[in-house]
Amino acid sequence: MQWDDDGPWIPEAAGGEKPTEYRDGLHSGIGGLAHTLAEIRLTRPWTADEQRFASALADRIRTTIPADTSITYFDGLASSIGVLTALGEPGSGGAVRRALEIATKDGWPERFLEAEDRYYPGAVANDVTLGTGAALMAALWALRRGENARPLADRSADLLLGEKEELPTGLNWQFVSRRFKTEEPIEMPNFSHGLAGIAAMLTVAGVELEQPECVDAGRRGAEHLVTLGINDSKGFRVPRVIPWAERHGDEYTYNWCHGGAGTALLFSALEYAGVDQVAGESPTTWRRRCLDSVRYSGIPERLHPGFWDNDGRCCGTAGAGDAFLDAWHRDGDPQDLEFAVRLADAVVDRAIREGDKAYWRFVEHKNEDPLLPPGVGWMQGAAGIAAYLFRIERVLGGGQDAVERMDNWWALRR
């Protein structure tokens, strides 16, 4: 971590330059460290340096809100709401108001959509990390934290309901709706960029906003999702990309973003809403089947080149382990804790140690030098991995508390 006149910052990878964009967000920026600090605070009191950093980080984030034009959970206003609430600092109400100020009639256009000719002008995303789903997730979280976020939550939910696709098998949402696409869409139906995440947030919104039509939409989304996957002796799993092609890598993965560790959050949401059945089975059964797919996949072993080459929170071991700890907190099943410990052991074994420091280098088997630079931040670096290790240490020491975040709180509640 380094400091300048604008406050603290981190490079995307150790030894790198100061980021010119995405400096402050959750994904790879300084904002993600707020979530590490939240995990540390449940383990032990902050040191004076940590408290100083937390205050400076909150100051930095608050200064970015008035000019922010992005809604995303990874780097925009949703991220800022998560950072400030994780630190217990004021200012998330300003991010909520800013989100409403910049909304268009269709939602929140993002720069990455403007830069690609696959999308028409004014295109918006629907998902929970980069689109309208992120606005809804952040609004619900801010509402639970006492902010006047109901107008943002209502607006986001209405927009998502307006983008649904009616199918014989249920409801579907595209990452970017067909009306904004110049070509046939490629679907990413799991939590991070597709159907599972959108349906999860609509379901939770239905409970929090007392809008049963949102719960029904989430249930019907789950009805369609289960037709896309495989449900067998190795659990329930949905392809990471539809239609799949060899260039996409393995057809199935098991992480938070595109695999069962994240997709289970949809069925947790349906449990939270009191839904009885999805396709003839209880949401609990489907949630456990998602986790079974992770448990029986072979991770954390790297079974072949390209399989499980990442130990981060978004795409790898730490994120999958955190999902099993959430399940253990909810259900108390010792097998979930046992698997979470197994994943933590793998993370520790893969750490590269230099003196009193440790870091992780993921693998890109297609590169001439397969070891990627050591990431620093929350989603793909040491900050997020360290937070998982703090949590597992606390649990094994008898700690029963878990950090609630905007992307997991309903999964921790019966």
N, C-alpha and C positions, 0 to 999 in steps of 0.2 A: 504494500500500500504506500502511496505517495501523496503529498499535499502540494497545492498551489494556491493562488489567490482565490480560486473558486471553491476550495475545500478539498476533501480527500478524493482520490481516484485510484483505480487499479487498471493494469493492462489486461487484455483478454488472455494473454499467456505470459508467464514469467519472463522478464527481460524485454517485453515488448514496449512499444511507444504508448503515449497517452492516446486513448481512443478519440477520434474526431466525431463519431456518433456512437450512440448506444453506450455512452459513458456512465449513465446514472441508473440504468434499469436493472431489473431483477435478473435477467438471463445471464449476462456476462459482465455487467457493470457493477459499480460500487453499491448500488441499491440492494443487490442480493445479499450482501453481508449483514443487512439488518435481520434477515431470517436466521443467519448463523448466530448472531447475538441473542436472538430470542431463545434459541436452543441452549446457548451457554447460560442464560439467566435462570433457566430451570435447573441447571446443574450446579451452579455456584454463583455468588454475587459477581457482578462486573468489577473489574479492576478500574482504577482511576483512569487509565489510558483508554479502556473500552468505553467508559462513560463519556469521556471527552470525544471519542470518535463518534459515538451514537448521536451526541448533540450536534456535532459538525455535519454528520450525514443528514440528519433531519433538516438542518438549516439549508443545506445544499438542495435537497429535494423540494423543499417549499419554494425556493427561488425559481425552480424550473416550471412550476405549475402554470403560472399566468400565460406563458407563451407556448405551452405544449400543444401540439396539434395531433397527437397520437393517442388512441385509447388503449393500446395493447397491454396485456398482462405481462409480456416480456420486457417492454421498454417504455410504455406510455403512461397514461393517467391511472390505469388499473394497477400498474406496477407501483406507482407513487402511493396509492391508497394502501397497498400491502406493506410497503416499506414503513410508512408513518405509523400504521397501527401495530406493526411488529415491534417498533421501538417504544410504543406507548406515547407518541408525540402528537400534538395537534396539527391540523392542516389538511386532513383527508376531506373535510367538507369543501374546501376550496377546489380540490381535484374533482369532486362530484359536480360542482357548479360549472367548472370549466368543461367537463365532458358534455353537459347539456348545451353549453354555448357553441361548441364546434360541431354538433350533430347536424347532418343534412337530413333531408326528408327520407333518405334510404339508410342512414346510419353514419358510419365513420370511415370515410375513404382513408387509405394509408398510402404512403409514398411507394412502398414496394409494389403495390398494384398499378400505380401510375407508370412505373418503369418497364412494365412488360406488355407486349402487344397481344397477349392472350386475353386481356381484359378491356372492356369498353371504358371510356371516361366515366368517372363517378362510381366505379365499382367499389363494393364493400365486401368484406369477408364476414362469415357467420360464426366462425369457430370461437372457442373459449380462450385462445391464446392471442389471436391477432384481430379478432373481429367483434361483432355485436355480442357474442357470448361472453367475451371478456368484460364488456361494459355491464352486462347483467350480473356476472359473477362478482365484480367489484361493487356494484350497487347493493347487492344483497349483503355483502360483507360489511360495507359502510353502514347500512341500515341496522345491522346487528350491533354495531359499535356506537349507535346513538345519533348518527348523522341523518339529516333530512334527505335521504336518498331515494325515497319512494318514487318521485317523478322520473328519475333515471331508470329505476328498475322497471316501472311500468312501460316506459318508452322502449327499452331494450326488449322486454318480453313481447310486446306488440309487434315490433319489427321482426323478431324471429318467427313468431306465429305466421306473419305475412309471407315469409320465405319458405315455408314448408312445401314439400312435394307429396301429394297424395298418391299412394301406391296400393295395389291389392293386398300387399303384405304389411302395410302400416304407413308410417310417415318417414320421410327422409329429408335431410338437409345437405346441401353441397358446401364445401369449403367456401366457394364463391358461387352464388346462384347462377343458373344457366343464362338468365337474362343479361348478365354482365360478362358472359364468356364469348369469345370469338371462335371457340372450338369445343368439342365434346369434353366435358370435365373428367379429370382423373380424381377418383374419390380416395380419401384417407379416413376411413370410417371410425377409427378408434377415438380416444379421448382428446388428444391435443388439437387436432385439426378437423374434426368431423362429427359425425352423427352422435357418437357416444357422449362426447362432451356437451354438445348442444342440448341433447335430450336430458342429460343430467341437470343442467342449470335450469331448464324449463320446469323440471319436476320440483326442484328445490324452491324455485320461485313460486310455484303453485301453492306450496305450503306456507311460505313466508308472507306472501301477498294475499293469501286466501282466495286464490283463483284456480278452481278445480279444472278449468279448461287447459291450464298449463300442465297440471299433473297428467291429465289424459293425453296430451300431446307427447309428453315424455314417455309414457307407457307405450303409446303406439310407435314411437321411435324405437323403443327397445324391441317391440314385436318385429319390426323390420330388421333390426340389427341381428337378431338371432338367426334369420334366414341367410345371412351373409357368411356365417362362420361354420366351423366344424365343432361338433360336440361329441366327444368319444371318451375312451378310457384315459386320455391324457388331458382332459378338460375342454373348456370352450375357448376357442380362439378365432379371431377375425383377421383376414388378410390386412396387411399394413397399407397396401395400395390396391385399388380396383380400377381398371383391369391391371393385373400384375404382369410385368415383363421382367426378363432376366436382368435388365439394367437396374432394376429397383433393389437388387440384393435378395436376401431370403424373403420368401413370401410372408412368413409369419415371424414376428418378434414378440418380446415378452416384457417390454419396459413400460414406463409411465406414459410416454407420448403416443406410441403406436401398438401397445400390447396389453396383455391381460392385467398388468399391475395398475394401469390407468383406467381401462375399460370397466373394471370392477366398480369404479366410482359411480357409474350410471346405476348399477343395481343397488348400491348403498343408498343412492338418492331415492330410489323407488321404495326401499325399505323405510326410509325416513318419512316418506309420504304415506305409508300404510297401504301401498298397493299389494293386492293379494297374489295375483298371478301375472306372469308374462309367458305366453305360449305354453300354457298348461303347467308351468313350474313356478315356484315362489321366487321372488327376487333374491332371497337368501341363497337358494340353490344356484341360481345363475352367478351370483357374486362368488360363491365358493368355487364354481367351475372355472371362472376366470382366473382365480388364484391357483387352482390346480394346474392350469395350463402353464403357469410360471414355474410351479414346483416341479413338474414332470418334464420340463423342456430340456433339461441338461445344464442350465445355468447354475452356478457361475463359471462352469468350465467353458473354454473356448474350443468347441468341438471341431470346427473347421474354419479356414480363413474367412473372415467376414462375419462369423457368428460370435456375438457377445464380446466385442472388442472395446467396450466402453464401460467405465465404472461410475459414471456421473449420475446425477439425479434425473435428468430428462430422459436419457437414452440408455441407462445402464444400471449397474448393481446397486448403487445407493438409493435410487428412486424405487426400484423393485423392493429392496429391503424395507424402506419406509412404508410401503403399502402393506407389507406383512406385519409391521409393528402397529399400524393403524388397525388392522384386523384383530391383532392380539388385544389391543386396548379395548376394542368393542366386544369381542367374543370370549376372550380369555382362553383360547385354544392353545395349549402348549406347543403343538406342532407348528403354529405360525411363528412363535417366538424362536423355536429351534431353527427354522429355516432362515429367519432374519439374522440370527447369530452366524449361521453358516455363510451368508452373504457378507456379513461384516468381517468375518475371518478372511474371506477372499480379498476384500478391499485392503485389509491390513497387510496381507501377504504381498500384494502388488505395489505397496507403497515404495517409493524410492526415497531413501533417507540420506541426508547430508547433515551431519552433526545433530543439532536439536531440531532440525526441520524435516518435513516429509511432504512429498508431492506425488502426483500421479500423471503418467503419460499414457494416453489411450493409443490404440493401434489402428492404423489404416493400412491394411495388408497390401493394397494396390500401389502404395507409394514405395519408391526406391528405399527411402528411410522410413520404415513402417511406424516408428514412434512419433506421435504428434507432439508439439510443444506442450509443456505442462500448463493446463488451464488454471485460472485463479478463481473464477466467480462461482455463482450459486448453481446454475444448471449444468455446467460442463466443467467444473473445476474443483479445486481443493476446498473452497468455502462450503459448498454443498455436501461434499463427501465428509468433511470434518463434522458438520452438523449431524449427519447420520451416526457417526461414531460417538459423538457426545450423547446422543439419544440412547443408543444401545448400551452404553456404559451406565447411564442413569437407570435404565430399566433393569439391568442385571444387578444393580446395587439396591434394588427394591423400590425405585421410583415409579409412581403410578401416573404422574402427570404427562400430558402430551401437549405440544404446541399446536394450537389451532391456527390454520391459515385459510385464506379465502378459497383455496383449491382442495381442502380436505375436511373441513370442520364437520360436515354432515356425516362423513364416514366414521367419525369417532363417537357418534350418538346412536343409542339404541332406539 
